[in-house]
Amino acid sequence: MGVFGWAHVYGTAVTGSEGPTGSIMIKTGPETISGSANLTYATASSTLEVTGSALFAGSRMYFTATEDAANAIYLRANAGTSETIKIHADQGSGAGSIELTSDAGGIDVNAAGAISLDSSAGSIDMNVVDGYTVSIGLNGAAELVLAPHGTAGSELITMTNTSGDDAAAIKLAADAGGITFDAAGTISLDSAAGDISFLDGGTAKLAIDMDTTAGDVVIKLMVDGDDLVIRQYDGIDMMRFKDNKEIVINEGSTNSVDFRVESDSEANFFYIDASLSRLSIGDSTDDPAAMVEMTNADSGLTGAMDLLLLNSNDVDKIAMKIVAANTTGDVIDIAADSLTTAIVMDITADALTSGGIINAISDSSNTSARTLVNVKNDNTAAVGATLLAITNDAVASTAGQTVLLETTVASETNPLLNLKNSNADAVGPILRFTQDGGSAGAASDIAGKIQFYADDADQNNQEYASIVATVTDATAGGEEGKLELKVAESDGTVTAGLTLTGSSTDGEIDVTIGSGTSSITTIAGVLDLGDRNITNVGDISLDSLSSDGSLVTINGPAEIENGSSAGATALLIDNNDTDEIALNIDAANIDANVVDITGDAVTTAKVLNISADALTTGTAMLVGDNSSDTGTRNTATIVQNHASATGATALKIQSDSDGAVAALLIDRNHAGTTNAMGLYGINIDLDQSGAIAEGQMVAMAGVNVAIDTTASGTGDGGTASANGVMIAITGDTTGNQNHTGLDITVGQGDTNYHIKCKSDNDNADIFTIYTGAEGATELKTDDSTANAAAHITLNADGAVKIPGPVAFTGTSGTFVTFGSSDTSPTVRAGSLFKTHASTQTLVDFDNGVQGQMITVISTAAVTYDASSANLNCGANDIVTADGDCTQWVYESGADIWYMVSFMDLSDNLS
């Protein structure tokens, strides 16, 4: 070793105060040593010092090896595992304070362990000449560690090429392996003016450009034709940016690759489920329910905005177009069942000129019945809902209309508009015209109008008819209206032909038919005026009035006048419907005749002629009276009221039937359960009101029966049995039945007979029965021959019984039982009686007749009161017991009953 002179080292290595134990510190001295110098170890400072007269301040020290050999200068510490070699610049603060320089070759730093470059206050720079590299070679798996020693959190390792402007100014290359960037924090790639490029085999494939536009970072492919692919570890392509300008997610159609975009409040704001092939947008958290599902929340960000907004600014393009191949499924289905006060579909088109809002067209040729537009209120409780409201705020032009229903079908016979009520009730659909302008109504307001238009011969669209409803009186509570049916006449003017006008009189409607006095009114069907009249029109003249299968109803006065030379029946009703009424008069009359026929000019004809030659079980005439009124009336009355018509018979009944039937049948039925006096089958009231002139006689008979059997005895010699009067009365076995075959009252005549029987030999030989005052009845015979005796013979095939009180002792036909509480029972019923089976006292017998004798058998303890003025039975009461018998005889003048006999059953009657 040379030090530009000689230097000597004395002593051995010791622990120094400026370095670790066993170190050698060399302090620089003068720049040159021109004389002798000594290398001395100073014990006090534990340093190896260069001393000598040649050293001076500011001098330098060089160690120069003159041998051309390896290890020409070799600093070595070889004392133990803790030894170090330190080159220390104590005060130098320049960038080259300690510098290792190799002018012709390289610098090789080899270590069995780590090589640490430690800069506590500056940087570590590696500078090479252009075209050369700094190589760090590793043997084995040892790592190269650049570990600065400084304050934690502020240490930096910087590799800087200060002048190189080549694309590879700093290059990390691994010829056989890879390059790994591993950091506990952020790894930053900073390119101030260029791109960050990714190469494959030296060819740039991908670049990140961060300086094209402020704030933009551009990732760009560097090879035309390449795709940018984001691929999972398992080889599934998640996203592909294709060279043909497409971005494809899950191009391999893998069912496990879903796509999800989160928003501030929604984890699945945009979500594609690959396994279901469905898309969900918005608030949905489960699998999408449809191919595309959009859901917003009821609160939060997605709940404060519209769910879908299509904002189309291309004026000649469709904003939303749906092309559907559906056959059995709905194309658009809106379920808004929670909606209350809003609108399901709200459409506005405020700039329309010749366009429209909705255009629905079906070009299907299928003939099945179907509905193209269906608006339905499906809840029966929604009585306030209006199905379709159409409002026009503009006055339609002459060529316009608010609603147009148009058919282009030739010879259409089906209705263009059909109002239908499919409910099973009896109420039909209602068509309403409402004029409600928001202000008070007034007379002449048009409530509604229906117009009918068609082309004329010059194809001018002309109004041919209209129906107009007008307000004639708008007074609240006194509203009146007018309805006009108008048609075009003569010059096309639409004129009212039928006008209905409300009257100020309640329930009255005035009707005007026709326009002008020359108008003709033809009624082809039924004219039904209800219970009203046709008035103020003059006479109605008809050449003929006929009906074939239709009903002709005339309410009110009507006159059919047949001229004297008409040559035909004035009114002919020809009914060919076998089960319908030919003439039906439905009258509400109360105090006027329903049918009144005046035939005062008829002489030899008949006023009413009824012929019914095909009758089987029917009748030629039926008069029915089902009135419940209890007033006296005649259901049918025949009156011949002219005194001079001495040959007129009021009623003649003729029957030519060979059957055993009556010519006159009177069927009088009574079902009442209360008093009904004067209940007659036939009641004949025959009055002689005029005074009969002297020498004149009027012979009257209430009933005259003339039976002629003179022809019945010839021929086969049969028997003809005739009875003038046959009376048959039947009754029930229960209750009280009182029947009388003949009840005859005769009086006030000079000669009175109840019954007069004439002999067919001599009509002057008679037998009469008469009942006078108090029921005294006389049976009398009278032979017109002088001094001839007319006897009465009772020829009985048995006993002659008189079951009533008689003047002689007779036998009663049955026992009559007295009432339980009657002390003076009647004895009118007979002569044989029994008392009631209860204890009682009798003081009289009522309704006795002179000389009447009665027998009374006791059925209980019965007492006869001896003190009674009407019973003469001794001084003491007669007390009888069950089985005792008494007999009595009556004196009518004294009104006393005398006891004739008394049989006491308890006595010995022997």
Secondary structure, 3 states (H helix, E strand, C coil): CECCCCCCECCCCCCCCCCCCCCCCECCCCCCCCCCCEEEEECCCCEEEEECCCCCCCCCCCCECCCCCCCCCCCCCCCCCCCCCCCCCCCCCCCCCCCCCCCCCCCCCCCCCCCCCCCCCCCCCCCCCCCCCCCCCCCCCCCCCCCCCCCCCCCCCCCCCCCCCCCCCCCCCCCCCCCCCCCCCCCCCCCCCCEEEEEECCEEEEEEECCCCCCCCEEEECCCCCCEEEECCCCCEEEEECCCCCEEECCCCCCCCCEEECCCCCCCCEEEECCCCEEEEECCCCCCCCCEEEECCCCCCCCCCCCCCCCCCCCCCCCCCCCCCCCCCCCCCCCCCCCCCCCCCCCCCCCCCCCCCCCCCCCCCCCCCCCCCCCCCCCCCCCCCCCCCCCCCCCCCCCCCCCCCCCCCCCCCCCCCCCCCCCCCCCCCCCCCCCCCCCCCCCCCEEEEEEEEEECCCCCEEEEEEEEEEEEECCCCCCEEEEEEEEEECCCEEEEEEEEEECCCCCCEEEEECCCCCCCCCCCCCCCCCCCCCCCCCCCCCCCCCCCCCCCCCCCCCCCCCCCCCCCCCCCCCCCCCCCCCCCCCCCCCCCCCCCCCCCCCCCCCCCCCCCCCCCCCCCCCCCCCCCCCCCCCCCCCCCCCCCCCCCCCCCCCCCCCCCCCCCCCCCCCCCCCCCCCCCCCCCCCCCCCCCCCCCCCCCCCCCCCCCCCCCCCCCCCCCCCCCCCCCCCCCCCCCCCCCCCCCCCCCCCCCCCEEEECCCCCCCEEEEEECHHHCEEEEEECCCCCCCCCCCCCCCCCCCCCCCCCCCCCCCCCEECCCCCCCCECCCCCEEECCCCCEEECCCECCCCCCEEEEECCCCEEECCCCCCEECCCCCEEECCCCEEEEEEECCCCEEEEEEEECCCCCCC
